[in-house]
Amino acid sequence: RMTYQEGWYSPPDFPPGRFPRLTADGLRDVDHGSKRAGAYRILLLGDSFTCGSGVEDDEAIWPAIVERRLA
């Protein structure tokens, strides 16, 4: 299993000190804790566009936009 780690990105991707927020599982998101009864969890897999490579704002990547629209 592959997870993103600091050092995988070069300076054009993220400036120093602006590495994206990652969960304990290495996903670019926040830890949501236990799933509530009746709630759904959707995992989006993909390439650098899905991870938001080079996008500093965690809320501007497309998985975050999909999450807001489905909420």
All heavy atoms as TSV, in Angstrom:
chain	resi	resn	atom	element	x	y	z
A	1	ARG	N	N	0.833	-1.174	0.000
A	1	ARG	CA	C	0.000	0.000	0.000
A	1	ARG	C	C	0.879	1.238	0.000
A	1	ARG	O	O	1.838	1.325	0.743
A	1	ARG	CB	C	-0.856	-0.035	1.249
A	1	ARG	CG	C	-1.668	1.180	1.377
A	1	ARG	CD	C	-2.492	1.077	2.594
A	1	ARG	NE	N	-2.613	2.392	3.121
A	1	ARG	CZ	C	-3.395	2.715	4.073
A	1	ARG	NH1	N	-4.105	1.808	4.659
A	1	ARG	NH2	N	-3.483	3.929	4.480
A	2	MET	N	N	0.527	2.200	-0.816
A	2	MET	CA	C	1.332	3.403	-0.953
A	2	MET	C	C	0.634	4.570	-0.265
A	2	MET	O	O	-0.571	4.734	-0.377
A	2	MET	CB	C	1.494	3.706	-2.436
A	2	MET	CG	C	2.404	4.851	-2.711
A	2	MET	SD	S	2.813	4.988	-4.455
A	2	MET	CE	C	1.211	5.078	-5.211
A	3	THR	N	N	1.386	5.345	0.489
A	3	THR	CA	C	0.848	6.565	1.092
A	3	THR	C	C	1.781	7.721	0.766
A	3	THR	O	O	2.968	7.535	0.565
A	3	THR	CB	C	0.734	6.442	2.628
A	3	THR	OG1	O	2.025	6.147	3.164
A	3	THR	CG2	C	-0.249	5.369	3.028
A	4	TYR	N	N	1.227	8.917	0.710
A	4	TYR	CA	C	2.026	10.101	0.448
A	4	TYR	C	C	2.786	10.494	1.692
A	4	TYR	O	O	2.273	10.408	2.796
A	4	TYR	CB	C	1.125	11.251	0.002
A	4	TYR	CG	C	0.554	11.022	-1.362
A	4	TYR	CD1	C	-0.744	10.572	-1.523
A	4	TYR	CD2	C	1.336	11.224	-2.485
A	4	TYR	CE1	C	-1.258	10.345	-2.781
A	4	TYR	CE2	C	0.824	10.993	-3.742
A	4	TYR	CZ	C	-0.470	10.562	-3.883
A	4	TYR	OH	O	-0.978	10.326	-5.119
A	5	GLN	N	N	4.007	10.915	1.494
A	5	GLN	CA	C	4.848	11.344	2.611
A	5	GLN	C	C	5.558	12.624	2.214
A	5	GLN	O	O	5.842	12.834	1.040
A	5	GLN	CB	C	5.885	10.277	2.942
A	5	GLN	CG	C	5.289	8.956	3.356
A	5	GLN	CD	C	6.360	7.888	3.511
A	5	GLN	OE1	O	7.537	8.158	3.381
A	5	GLN	NE2	N	5.936	6.682	3.798
A	6	GLU	N	N	5.854	13.454	3.210
A	6	GLU	CA	C	6.605	14.663	2.929
A	6	GLU	C	C	7.952	14.254	2.353
A	6	GLU	O	O	8.561	13.298	2.802
A	6	GLU	CB	C	6.788	15.488	4.198
A	6	GLU	CG	C	7.299	16.875	3.913
A	6	GLU	CD	C	7.068	17.821	5.057
A	6	GLU	OE1	O	6.568	17.405	6.100
A	6	GLU	OE2	O	7.406	18.988	4.883
A	7	GLY	N	N	8.394	14.947	1.354
A	7	GLY	CA	C	9.621	14.586	0.671
A	7	GLY	C	C	9.336	13.981	-0.695
A	7	GLY	O	O	10.202	13.957	-1.557
A	8	TRP	N	N	8.124	13.480	-0.894
A	8	TRP	CA	C	7.741	12.965	-2.212
A	8	TRP	C	C	7.463	14.110	-3.168
A	8	TRP	O	O	7.481	13.948	-4.353
A	8	TRP	CB	C	6.493	12.103	-2.109
A	8	TRP	CG	C	6.736	10.752	-1.570
A	8	TRP	CD1	C	7.774	10.343	-0.780
A	8	TRP	CD2	C	5.931	9.595	-1.769
A	8	TRP	NE1	N	7.642	9.019	-0.474
A	8	TRP	CE2	C	6.517	8.538	-1.061
A	8	TRP	CE3	C	4.756	9.365	-2.460
A	8	TRP	CZ2	C	5.975	7.268	-1.043
A	8	TRP	CZ3	C	4.216	8.104	-2.432
A	8	TRP	CH2	C	4.823	7.062	-1.734
A	9	TYR	N	N	7.154	15.260	-2.605
A	9	TYR	CA	C	6.822	16.412	-3.429
A	9	TYR	C	C	8.037	17.304	-3.575
A	9	TYR	O	O	8.810	17.481	-2.656
A	9	TYR	CB	C	5.691	17.221	-2.790
A	9	TYR	CG	C	4.392	16.475	-2.721
A	9	TYR	CD1	C	3.900	16.007	-1.525
A	9	TYR	CD2	C	3.666	16.243	-3.873
A	9	TYR	CE1	C	2.703	15.327	-1.466
A	9	TYR	CE2	C	2.467	15.560	-3.821
A	9	TYR	CZ	C	1.996	15.104	-2.627
A	9	TYR	OH	O	0.808	14.433	-2.573
A	10	SER	N	N	8.190	17.891	-4.722
A	10	SER	CA	C	9.288	18.816	-4.953
A	10	SER	C	C	8.797	20.244	-4.706
A	10	SER	O	O	7.597	20.491	-4.658
A	10	SER	CB	C	9.808	18.655	-6.380
A	10	SER	OG	O	8.771	18.896	-7.302
A	11	PRO	N	N	9.705	21.212	-4.566
A	11	PRO	CA	C	9.300	22.597	-4.277
A	11	PRO	C	C	8.233	23.161	-5.201
A	11	PRO	O	O	7.384	23.908	-4.738
A	11	PRO	CB	C	10.610	23.368	-4.392
A	11	PRO	CG	C	11.647	22.367	-4.019
A	11	PRO	CD	C	11.142	21.043	-4.566
A	12	PRO	N	N	8.198	22.823	-6.511
A	12	PRO	CA	C	7.089	23.378	-7.308
A	12	PRO	C	C	5.714	22.867	-6.867
A	12	PRO	O	O	4.715	23.532	-7.092
A	12	PRO	CB	C	7.396	22.896	-8.734
A	12	PRO	CG	C	8.841	22.575	-8.732
A	12	PRO	CD	C	9.174	22.141	-7.333
A	13	ASP	N	N	5.656	21.683	-6.232
A	13	ASP	CA	C	4.374	21.149	-5.787
A	13	ASP	C	C	3.861	21.895	-4.560
A	13	ASP	O	O	2.726	22.330	-4.523
A	13	ASP	CB	C	4.480	19.656	-5.457
A	13	ASP	CG	C	4.682	18.800	-6.696
A	13	ASP	OD1	O	4.195	19.202	-7.772
A	13	ASP	OD2	O	5.310	17.750	-6.576
A	14	PHE	N	N	4.685	21.995	-3.534
A	14	PHE	CA	C	4.306	22.673	-2.296
A	14	PHE	C	C	5.513	23.409	-1.738
A	14	PHE	O	O	6.571	22.818	-1.582
A	14	PHE	CB	C	3.815	21.672	-1.245
A	14	PHE	CG	C	2.542	20.986	-1.633
A	14	PHE	CD1	C	2.563	19.720	-2.180
A	14	PHE	CD2	C	1.323	21.616	-1.470
A	14	PHE	CE1	C	1.397	19.089	-2.559
A	14	PHE	CE2	C	0.147	20.991	-1.849
A	14	PHE	CZ	C	0.184	19.722	-2.398
A	15	PRO	N	N	5.374	24.694	-1.414
A	15	PRO	CA	C	6.487	25.417	-0.819
A	15	PRO	C	C	6.789	24.892	0.582
A	15	PRO	O	O	5.923	24.270	1.212
A	15	PRO	CB	C	6.009	26.869	-0.775
A	15	PRO	CG	C	4.567	26.859	-1.074
A	15	PRO	CD	C	4.201	25.520	-1.645
A	16	PRO	N	N	7.985	25.132	1.094
A	16	PRO	CA	C	8.323	24.667	2.450
A	16	PRO	C	C	7.303	25.141	3.481
A	16	PRO	O	O	6.847	26.278	3.437
A	16	PRO	CB	C	9.690	25.295	2.710
A	16	PRO	CG	C	10.256	25.541	1.346
A	16	PRO	CD	C	9.069	25.846	0.456
A	17	GLY	N	N	6.900	24.246	4.364
A	17	GLY	CA	C	5.943	24.577	5.407
A	17	GLY	C	C	4.487	24.527	4.963
A	17	GLY	O	O	3.592	24.796	5.752
A	18	ARG	N	N	4.224	24.194	3.709
A	18	ARG	CA	C	2.849	24.155	3.199
A	18	ARG	C	C	2.471	22.768	2.703
A	18	ARG	O	O	1.712	22.618	1.766
A	18	ARG	CB	C	2.664	25.172	2.061
A	18	ARG	CG	C	2.659	26.598	2.511
A	18	ARG	CD	C	1.489	26.935	3.399
A	18	ARG	NE	N	0.243	26.577	2.735
A	18	ARG	CZ	C	-0.854	26.197	3.365
A	18	ARG	NH1	N	-0.876	26.115	4.662
A	18	ARG	NH2	N	-1.945	25.871	2.697
A	19	PHE	N	N	3.025	21.733	3.348
A	19	PHE	CA	C	2.694	20.369	2.972
A	19	PHE	C	C	1.228	20.117	3.321
A	19	PHE	O	O	0.739	20.588	4.346
A	19	PHE	CB	C	3.600	19.391	3.727
A	19	PHE	CG	C	3.471	17.975	3.247
A	19	PHE	CD1	C	3.958	17.608	2.008
A	19	PHE	CD2	C	2.849	17.026	4.024
A	19	PHE	CE1	C	3.830	16.309	1.556
A	19	PHE	CE2	C	2.715	15.719	3.586
A	19	PHE	CZ	C	3.214	15.361	2.349
A	20	PRO	N	N	0.482	19.404	2.483
A	20	PRO	CA	C	-0.952	19.231	2.744
A	20	PRO	C	C	-1.240	18.425	4.005
A	20	PRO	O	O	-0.424	17.624	4.443
A	20	PRO	CB	C	-1.448	18.478	1.507
A	20	PRO	CG	C	-0.256	17.799	0.962
A	20	PRO	CD	C	0.904	18.691	1.280
A	21	ARG	N	N	-2.399	18.655	4.556
A	21	ARG	CA	C	-2.862	17.947	5.752
A	21	ARG	C	C	-3.171	16.506	5.350
A	21	ARG	O	O	-3.841	16.263	4.347
A	21	ARG	CB	C	-4.084	18.707	6.249
A	21	ARG	CG	C	-5.061	17.994	7.080
A	21	ARG	CD	C	-6.283	18.853	7.334
A	21	ARG	NE	N	-7.168	18.810	6.165
A	21	ARG	CZ	C	-8.100	19.688	5.895
A	21	ARG	NH1	N	-8.273	20.722	6.659
A	21	ARG	NH2	N	-8.870	19.556	4.844
A	22	LEU	N	N	-2.670	15.536	6.120
A	22	LEU	CA	C	-2.891	14.122	5.825
A	22	LEU	C	C	-3.530	13.428	7.022
A	22	LEU	O	O	-3.290	13.800	8.168
A	22	LEU	CB	C	-1.572	13.411	5.493
A	22	LEU	CG	C	-0.795	13.924	4.289
A	22	LEU	CD1	C	0.508	13.150	4.146
A	22	LEU	CD2	C	-1.611	13.829	3.019
A	23	THR	N	N	-4.312	12.392	6.746
A	23	THR	CA	C	-4.897	11.579	7.810
A	23	THR	C	C	-3.860	10.567	8.290
A	23	THR	O	O	-2.784	10.442	7.711
A	23	THR	CB	C	-6.128	10.806	7.304
A	23	THR	OG1	O	-5.684	9.846	6.344
A	23	THR	CG2	C	-7.171	11.712	6.717
A	24	ALA	N	N	-4.201	9.835	9.325
A	24	ALA	CA	C	-3.328	8.769	9.826
A	24	ALA	C	C	-3.115	7.695	8.760
A	24	ALA	O	O	-2.122	6.972	8.785
A	24	ALA	CB	C	-3.925	8.158	11.084
A	25	ASP	N	N	-4.035	7.606	7.797
A	25	ASP	CA	C	-3.926	6.629	6.710
A	25	ASP	C	C	-3.154	7.176	5.509
A	25	ASP	O	O	-3.047	6.502	4.488
A	25	ASP	CB	C	-5.317	6.184	6.251
A	25	ASP	CG	C	-6.063	5.441	7.337
A	25	ASP	OD1	O	-5.418	4.631	8.040
A	25	ASP	OD2	O	-7.272	5.673	7.487
A	26	GLY	N	N	-2.656	8.400	5.591
A	26	GLY	CA	C	-1.899	8.989	4.498
A	26	GLY	C	C	-2.742	9.593	3.404
A	26	GLY	O	O	-2.255	9.869	2.322
A	27	LEU	N	N	-4.021	9.837	3.676
A	27	LEU	CA	C	-4.915	10.444	2.696
A	27	LEU	C	C	-4.988	11.951	2.938
A	27	LEU	O	O	-4.923	12.405	4.068
A	27	LEU	CB	C	-6.311	9.833	2.802
A	27	LEU	CG	C	-6.383	8.317	2.670
A	27	LEU	CD1	C	-7.784	7.824	2.986
A	27	LEU	CD2	C	-5.962	7.880	1.280
A	28	ARG	N	N	-5.178	12.720	1.899
A	28	ARG	CA	C	-5.276	14.177	2.053
A	28	ARG	C	C	-6.687	14.530	2.500
A	28	ARG	O	O	-7.602	14.708	1.711
A	28	ARG	CB	C	-4.945	14.877	0.734
A	28	ARG	CG	C	-4.885	16.386	0.920
A	28	ARG	CD	C	-4.341	17.086	-0.274
A	28	ARG	NE	N	-4.292	18.515	-0.014
A	28	ARG	CZ	C	-3.866	19.400	-0.882
A	28	ARG	NH1	N	-3.447	19.018	-2.062
A	28	ARG	NH2	N	-3.853	20.671	-0.560
A	29	ASP	N	N	-6.850	14.628	3.797
A	29	ASP	CA	C	-8.148	14.899	4.406
A	29	ASP	C	C	-7.916	15.086	5.899
A	29	ASP	O	O	-6.787	15.120	6.350
A	29	ASP	CB	C	-9.103	13.718	4.157
A	29	ASP	CG	C	-10.574	14.073	4.343
A	29	ASP	OD1	O	-10.878	15.232	4.700
A	29	ASP	OD2	O	-11.408	13.191	4.148
A	30	VAL	N	N	-8.979	15.190	6.654
A	30	VAL	CA	C	-8.904	15.199	8.119
A	30	VAL	C	C	-9.409	13.850	8.611
A	30	VAL	O	O	-10.168	13.176	7.920
A	30	VAL	CB	C	-9.746	16.343	8.733
A	30	VAL	CG1	C	-9.190	17.681	8.330
A	30	VAL	CG2	C	-11.198	16.226	8.354
A	31	ASP	N	N	-8.991	13.447	9.806
A	31	ASP	CA	C	-9.529	12.223	10.392
A	31	ASP	C	C	-10.957	12.502	10.850
A	31	ASP	O	O	-11.201	13.420	11.626
A	31	ASP	CB	C	-8.659	11.766	11.570
A	31	ASP	CG	C	-7.360	11.151	11.100
A	31	ASP	OD1	O	-7.420	10.246	10.240
A	31	ASP	OD2	O	-6.298	11.569	11.576
A	32	HIS	N	N	-11.895	11.729	10.353
A	32	HIS	CA	C	-13.306	11.950	10.650
A	32	HIS	C	C	-13.798	11.142	11.849
A	32	HIS	O	O	-14.925	11.333	12.281
A	32	HIS	CB	C	-14.168	11.601	9.426
A	32	HIS	CG	C	-13.971	12.555	8.296
A	32	HIS	ND1	N	-14.572	13.779	8.229
A	32	HIS	CD2	C	-13.196	12.476	7.184
A	32	HIS	CE1	C	-14.211	14.402	7.140
A	32	HIS	NE2	N	-13.363	13.638	6.483
A	33	GLY	N	N	-12.997	10.240	12.364
A	33	GLY	CA	C	-13.425	9.431	13.495
A	33	GLY	C	C	-14.365	8.319	13.067
A	33	GLY	O	O	-14.441	7.960	11.896
A	34	SER	N	N	-15.082	7.792	14.026
A	34	SER	CA	C	-15.995	6.680	13.755
A	34	SER	C	C	-17.153	7.116	12.869
A	34	SER	O	O	-17.634	8.245	12.964
A	34	SER	CB	C	-16.558	6.128	15.068
A	34	SER	OG	O	-15.515	5.660	15.872
A	35	LYS	N	N	-17.598	6.199	12.036
A	35	LYS	CA	C	-18.715	6.479	11.135
A	35	LYS	C	C	-20.026	6.403	11.904
A	35	LYS	O	O	-20.263	5.485	12.665
A	35	LYS	CB	C	-18.720	5.459	9.989
A	35	LYS	CG	C	-19.737	5.749	8.915
A	35	LYS	CD	C	-19.590	4.806	7.753
A	35	LYS	CE	C	-20.325	3.527	7.933
A	35	LYS	NZ	N	-21.762	3.602	7.965
A	36	ARG	N	N	-20.874	7.401	11.703
A	36	ARG	CA	C	-22.192	7.408	12.331
A	36	ARG	C	C	-23.093	6.402	11.633
A	36	ARG	O	O	-22.952	6.145	10.438
A	36	ARG	CB	C	-22.819	8.794	12.230
A	36	ARG	CG	C	-22.094	9.865	13.008
A	36	ARG	CD	C	-22.825	11.196	12.926
A	36	ARG	NE	N	-23.391	11.473	11.613
A	36	ARG	CZ	C	-22.829	12.258	10.697
A	36	ARG	NH1	N	-21.687	12.831	10.941
A	36	ARG	NH2	N	-23.418	12.460	9.528
A	37	ALA	N	N	-24.045	5.868	12.359
A	37	ALA	CA	C	-25.020	4.939	11.756
A	37	ALA	C	C	-25.784	5.651	10.655
A	37	ALA	O	O	-26.217	6.791	10.816
A	37	ALA	CB	C	-25.976	4.438	12.833
A	38	GLY	N	N	-25.918	5.002	9.518
A	38	GLY	CA	C	-26.652	5.565	8.395
A	38	GLY	C	C	-25.834	6.491	7.517
A	38	GLY	O	O	-26.326	6.975	6.498
A	39	ALA	N	N	-24.589	6.771	7.910
A	39	ALA	CA	C	-23.731	7.645	7.110
A	39	ALA	C	C	-22.951	6.815	6.096
A	39	ALA	O	O	-22.743	5.623	6.287
A	39	ALA	CB	C	-22.758	8.403	8.016
A	40	TYR	N	N	-22.547	7.458	5.011
A	40	TYR	CA	C	-21.750	6.802	3.988
A	40	TYR	C	C	-20.350	7.392	3.990
A	40	TYR	O	O	-20.164	8.561	4.307
A	40	TYR	CB	C	-22.362	7.008	2.597
A	40	TYR	CG	C	-23.652	6.266	2.397
A	40	TYR	CD1	C	-24.872	6.883	2.628
A	40	TYR	CD2	C	-23.638	4.944	1.979
A	40	TYR	CE1	C	-26.057	6.213	2.439
A	40	TYR	CE2	C	-24.826	4.259	1.790
A	40	TYR	CZ	C	-26.029	4.894	2.019
A	40	TYR	OH	O	-27.193	4.215	1.833
A	41	ARG	N	N	-19.380	6.589	3.630
A	41	ARG	CA	C	-18.011	7.047	3.416
A	41	ARG	C	C	-17.643	6.700	1.982
A	41	ARG	O	O	-17.875	5.584	1.530
A	41	ARG	CB	C	-17.025	6.357	4.370
A	41	ARG	CG	C	-17.258	6.683	5.832
A	41	ARG	CD	C	-16.366	7.843	6.242
A	41	ARG	NE	N	-16.674	8.321	7.558
A	41	ARG	CZ	C	-15.955	8.070	8.644
A	41	ARG	NH1	N	-14.897	7.304	8.563
A	41	ARG	NH2	N	-16.292	8.588	9.787
A	42	ILE	N	N	-17.094	7.655	1.273
A	42	ILE	CA	C	-16.697	7.446	-0.112
A	42	ILE	C	C	-15.205	7.740	-0.215
A	42	ILE	O	O	-14.748	8.812	0.192
A	42	ILE	CB	C	-17.482	8.371	-1.066
A	42	ILE	CG1	C	-18.978	8.091	-0.951
A	42	ILE	CG2	C	-16.992	8.199	-2.493
A	42	ILE	CD1	C	-19.846	9.093	-1.693
A	43	LEU	N	N	-14.454	6.800	-0.774
A	43	LEU	CA	C	-13.026	6.973	-0.985
A	43	LEU	C	C	-12.788	7.269	-2.454
A	43	LEU	O	O	-13.232	6.513	-3.325
A	43	LEU	CB	C	-12.274	5.691	-0.586
A	43	LEU	CG	C	-10.779	5.658	-0.878
A	43	LEU	CD1	C	-10.050	6.712	-0.048
A	43	LEU	CD2	C	-10.229	4.268	-0.584
A	44	LEU	N	N	-12.132	8.381	-2.735
A	44	LEU	CA	C	-11.817	8.755	-4.109
A	44	LEU	C	C	-10.352	8.411	-4.374
A	44	LEU	O	O	-9.466	8.903	-3.691
A	44	LEU	CB	C	-12.052	10.247	-4.330
A	44	LEU	CG	C	-13.481	10.709	-4.053
A	44	LEU	CD1	C	-13.575	12.222	-4.130
A	44	LEU	CD2	C	-14.434	10.073	-5.030
A	45	LEU	N	N	-10.118	7.557	-5.338
A	45	LEU	CA	C	-8.766	7.166	-5.711
A	45	LEU	C	C	-8.409	7.801	-7.038
A	45	LEU	O	O	-9.265	7.939	-7.912
A	45	LEU	CB	C	-8.667	5.643	-5.831
A	45	LEU	CG	C	-9.015	4.849	-4.573
A	45	LEU	CD1	C	-8.996	3.360	-4.875
A	45	LEU	CD2	C	-8.055	5.177	-3.452
A	46	GLY	N	N	-7.172	8.181	-7.197
A	46	GLY	CA	C	-6.789	8.775	-8.467
A	46	GLY	C	C	-5.340	9.185	-8.502
A	46	GLY	O	O	-4.518	8.709	-7.723
A	47	ASP	N	N	-5.054	10.113	-9.387
A	47	ASP	CA	C	-3.694	10.556	-9.631
A	47	ASP	C	C	-3.395	11.858	-8.886
A	47	ASP	O	O	-4.023	12.162	-7.875
A	47	ASP	CB	C	-3.483	10.719	-11.136
A	47	ASP	CG	C	-4.471	11.710	-11.755
A	47	ASP	OD1	O	-5.226	12.354	-10.991
A	47	ASP	OD2	O	-4.483	11.846	-12.977
A	48	SER	N	N	-2.445	12.625	-9.406
A	48	SER	CA	C	-2.049	13.871	-8.746
A	48	SER	C	C	-3.175	14.908	-8.732
A	48	SER	O	O	-3.214	15.762	-7.853
A	48	SER	CB	C	-0.811	14.455	-9.421
A	48	SER	OG	O	-1.066	14.724	-10.788
A	49	PHE	N	N	-4.103	14.834	-9.684
A	49	PHE	CA	C	-5.247	15.752	-9.664
A	49	PHE	C	C	-6.145	15.447	-8.468
A	49	PHE	O	O	-6.674	16.348	-7.826
A	49	PHE	CB	C	-6.063	15.649	-10.959
A	49	PHE	CG	C	-5.362	16.225	-12.147
A	49	PHE	CD1	C	-4.771	15.395	-13.062
A	49	PHE	CD2	C	-5.280	17.591	-12.326
A	49	PHE	CE1	C	-4.113	15.913	-14.163
A	49	PHE	CE2	C	-4.634	18.125	-13.413
A	49	PHE	CZ	C	-4.032	17.286	-14.335
A	50	THR	N	N	-6.344	14.173	-8.166
A	50	THR	CA	C	-7.178	13.775	-7.030
A	50	THR	C	C	-6.519	14.181	-5.718
A	50	THR	O	O	-7.180	14.658	-4.808
A	50	THR	CB	C	-7.439	12.264	-7.060
A	50	THR	OG1	O	-8.028	11.927	-8.321
A	50	THR	CG2	C	-8.379	11.843	-5.939
A	51	CYS	N	N	-5.218	14.013	-5.637
A	51	CYS	CA	C	-4.489	14.417	-4.430
A	51	CYS	C	C	-4.392	15.934	-4.319
A	51	CYS	O	O	-4.237	16.463	-3.238
A	51	CYS	CB	C	-3.093	13.794	-4.437
A	51	CYS	SG	S	-2.134	14.198	-2.975
A	52	GLY	N	N	-4.502	16.627	-5.441
A	52	GLY	CA	C	-4.375	18.081	-5.425
A	52	GLY	C	C	-2.937	18.520	-5.393
A	52	GLY	O	O	-2.588	19.495	-4.723
A	53	SER	N	N	-2.084	17.816	-6.092
A	53	SER	CA	C	-0.666	18.151	-6.126
A	53	SER	C	C	-0.477	19.590	-6.599
A	53	SER	O	O	-0.975	19.983	-7.646
A	53	SER	CB	C	0.060	17.194	-7.069
A	53	SER	OG	O	1.439	17.448	-7.065
A	54	GLY	N	N	0.211	20.377	-5.792
A	54	GLY	CA	C	0.457	21.775	-6.113
A	54	GLY	C	C	-0.619	22.725	-5.638
A	54	GLY	O	O	-0.460	23.930	-5.739
A	55	VAL	N	N	-1.721	22.212	-5.116
A	55	VAL	CA	C	-2.813	23.057	-4.617
A	55	VAL	C	C	-2.661	23.168	-3.104
A	55	VAL	O	O	-2.806	22.191	-2.387
A	55	VAL	CB	C	-4.195	22.466	-4.977
A	55	VAL	CG1	C	-5.306	23.352	-4.431
A	55	VAL	CG2	C	-4.325	22.274	-6.466
A	56	GLU	N	N	-2.352	24.369	-2.629
A	56	GLU	CA	C	-2.115	24.563	-1.199
A	56	GLU	C	C	-3.395	24.540	-0.384
A	56	GLU	O	O	-3.405	24.071	0.749
A	56	GLU	CB	C	-1.388	25.887	-0.956
A	56	GLU	CG	C	0.031	25.897	-1.479
A	56	GLU	CD	C	0.746	27.181	-1.125
A	56	GLU	OE1	O	0.503	27.719	-0.031
A	56	GLU	OE2	O	1.538	27.633	-1.965
A	57	ASP	N	N	-4.488	25.055	-0.936
A	57	ASP	CA	C	-5.754	25.153	-0.209
A	57	ASP	C	C	-6.453	23.787	-0.199
A	57	ASP	O	O	-6.917	23.318	-1.240
A	57	ASP	CB	C	-6.640	26.204	-0.872
A	57	ASP	CG	C	-7.949	26.426	-0.142
A	57	ASP	OD1	O	-8.177	25.794	0.914
A	57	ASP	OD2	O	-8.754	27.240	-0.635
A	58	ASP	N	N	-6.537	23.160	0.974
A	58	ASP	CA	C	-7.156	21.842	1.093
A	58	ASP	C	C	-8.624	21.844	0.667
A	58	ASP	O	O	-9.160	20.811	0.285
A	58	ASP	CB	C	-7.053	21.325	2.532
A	58	ASP	CG	C	-5.632	20.956	2.912
A	58	ASP	OD1	O	-4.883	20.477	2.038
A	58	ASP	OD2	O	-5.266	21.128	4.090
A	59	GLU	N	N	-9.289	22.978	0.732
A	59	GLU	CA	C	-10.701	23.061	0.366
A	59	GLU	C	C	-10.911	23.278	-1.131
A	59	GLU	O	O	-12.041	23.260	-1.599
A	59	GLU	CB	C	-11.380	24.183	1.158
A	59	GLU	CG	C	-11.342	23.957	2.667
A	59	GLU	CD	C	-11.967	22.634	3.077
A	59	GLU	OE1	O	-13.030	22.289	2.542
A	59	GLU	OE2	O	-11.371	21.948	3.922
A	60	ALA	N	N	-9.832	23.484	-1.890
A	60	ALA	CA	C	-9.963	23.764	-3.317
A	60	ALA	C	C	-9.743	22.530	-4.188
A	60	ALA	O	O	-9.936	22.609	-5.397
A	60	ALA	CB	C	-8.963	24.851	-3.722
A	61	ILE	N	N	-9.357	21.405	-3.597
A	61	ILE	CA	C	-9.156	20.202	-4.412
A	61	ILE	C	C	-10.504	19.562	-4.704
A	61	ILE	O	O	-11.465	19.721	-3.953
A	61	ILE	CB	C	-8.181	19.211	-3.739
A	61	ILE	CG1	C	-8.698	18.729	-2.392
A	61	ILE	CG2	C	-6.803	19.838	-3.598
A	61	ILE	CD1	C	-7.838	17.668	-1.727
A	62	TRP	N	N	-10.609	18.859	-5.828
A	62	TRP	CA	C	-11.930	18.378	-6.259
A	62	TRP	C	C	-12.572	17.392	-5.298
A	62	TRP	O	O	-13.788	17.415	-5.149
A	62	TRP	CB	C	-11.921	17.905	-7.707
A	62	TRP	CG	C	-11.320	16.575	-8.006
A	62	TRP	CD1	C	-10.060	16.317	-8.426
A	62	TRP	CD2	C	-11.979	15.309	-7.933
A	62	TRP	NE1	N	-9.884	14.972	-8.606
A	62	TRP	CE2	C	-11.050	14.330	-8.316
A	62	TRP	CE3	C	-13.254	14.898	-7.578
A	62	TRP	CZ2	C	-11.361	12.975	-8.345
A	62	TRP	CZ3	C	-13.558	13.546	-7.609
A	62	TRP	CH2	C	-12.621	12.603	-7.993
A	63	PRO	N	N	-11.846	16.535	-4.577
A	63	PRO	CA	C	-12.545	15.687	-3.601
A	63	PRO	C	C	-13.232	16.501	-2.485
A	63	PRO	O	O	-14.313	16.143	-2.024
A	63	PRO	CB	C	-11.436	14.801	-3.038
A	63	PRO	CG	C	-10.439	14.713	-4.155
A	63	PRO	CD	C	-10.449	16.090	-4.755
A	64	ALA	N	N	-12.626	17.616	-2.081
A	64	ALA	CA	C	-13.253	18.476	-1.065
A	64	ALA	C	C	-14.514	19.138	-1.624
A	64	ALA	O	O	-15.509	19.298	-0.913
A	64	ALA	CB	C	-12.262	19.527	-0.580
A	65	ILE	N	N	-14.476	19.507	-2.894
A	65	ILE	CA	C	-15.649	20.111	-3.531
A	65	ILE	C	C	-16.787	19.090	-3.621
A	65	ILE	O	O	-17.939	19.396	-3.312
A	65	ILE	CB	C	-15.276	20.668	-4.920
A	65	ILE	CG1	C	-14.282	21.826	-4.756
A	65	ILE	CG2	C	-16.518	21.106	-5.682
A	65	ILE	CD1	C	-13.618	22.264	-6.036
A	66	VAL	N	N	-16.457	17.855	-4.005
A	66	VAL	CA	C	-17.470	16.789	-4.062
A	66	VAL	C	C	-18.064	16.546	-2.673
A	66	VAL	O	O	-19.272	16.417	-2.514
A	66	VAL	CB	C	-16.855	15.483	-4.633
A	66	VAL	CG1	C	-17.796	14.312	-4.448
A	66	VAL	CG2	C	-16.503	15.673	-6.093
A	67	GLU	N	N	-17.206	16.529	-1.638
A	67	GLU	CA	C	-17.679	16.318	-0.270
A	67	GLU	C	C	-18.669	17.398	0.137
A	67	GLU	O	O	-19.729	17.104	0.708
A	67	GLU	CB	C	-16.486	16.312	0.700
A	67	GLU	CG	C	-16.889	16.100	2.135
A	67	GLU	CD	C	-15.702	16.090	3.081
A	67	GLU	OE1	O	-14.575	16.359	2.661
A	67	GLU	OE2	O	-15.915	15.811	4.274
A	68	ARG	N	N	-18.365	18.659	-0.157
A	68	ARG	CA	C	-19.286	19.749	0.189
A	68	ARG	C	C	-20.607	19.619	-0.547
A	68	ARG	O	O	-21.671	19.848	0.017
A	68	ARG	CB	C	-18.641	21.108	-0.110
A	68	ARG	CG	C	-17.601	21.523	0.895
A	68	ARG	CD	C	-17.221	22.983	0.753
A	68	ARG	NE	N	-16.732	23.358	-0.552
A	68	ARG	CZ	C	-15.466	23.235	-0.954
A	68	ARG	NH1	N	-14.556	22.722	-0.141
A	68	ARG	NH2	N	-15.093	23.632	-2.157
A	69	ARG	N	N	-20.575	19.237	-1.810
A	69	ARG	CA	C	-21.799	19.119	-2.594
A	69	ARG	C	C	-22.663	17.953	-2.149
A	69	ARG	O	O	-23.886	17.990	-2.273
A	69	ARG	CB	C	-21.476	19.019	-4.072
A	69	ARG	CG	C	-20.957	20.330	-4.617
A	69	ARG	CD	C	-20.858	20.313	-6.093
A	69	ARG	NE	N	-20.402	21.612	-6.555
A	69	ARG	CZ	C	-20.414	21.981	-7.810
A	69	ARG	NH1	N	-20.864	21.148	-8.723
A	69	ARG	NH2	N	-19.983	23.154	-8.157
A	70	LEU	N	N	-22.034	16.886	-1.644
A	70	LEU	CA	C	-22.802	15.715	-1.183
A	70	LEU	C	C	-23.302	15.861	0.244
A	70	LEU	O	O	-24.192	15.123	0.649
A	70	LEU	CB	C	-21.948	14.447	-1.302
A	70	LEU	CG	C	-21.625	13.974	-2.713
A	70	LEU	CD1	C	-20.676	12.790	-2.646
A	70	LEU	CD2	C	-22.893	13.613	-3.463
A	71	ALA	N	N	-22.753	16.806	0.983
A	71	ALA	CA	C	-23.103	16.962	2.406
A	71	ALA	C	C	-24.552	17.355	2.601
A	71	ALA	O	O	-25.216	17.941	1.863
A	71	ALA	CB	C	-22.201	17.978	3.070
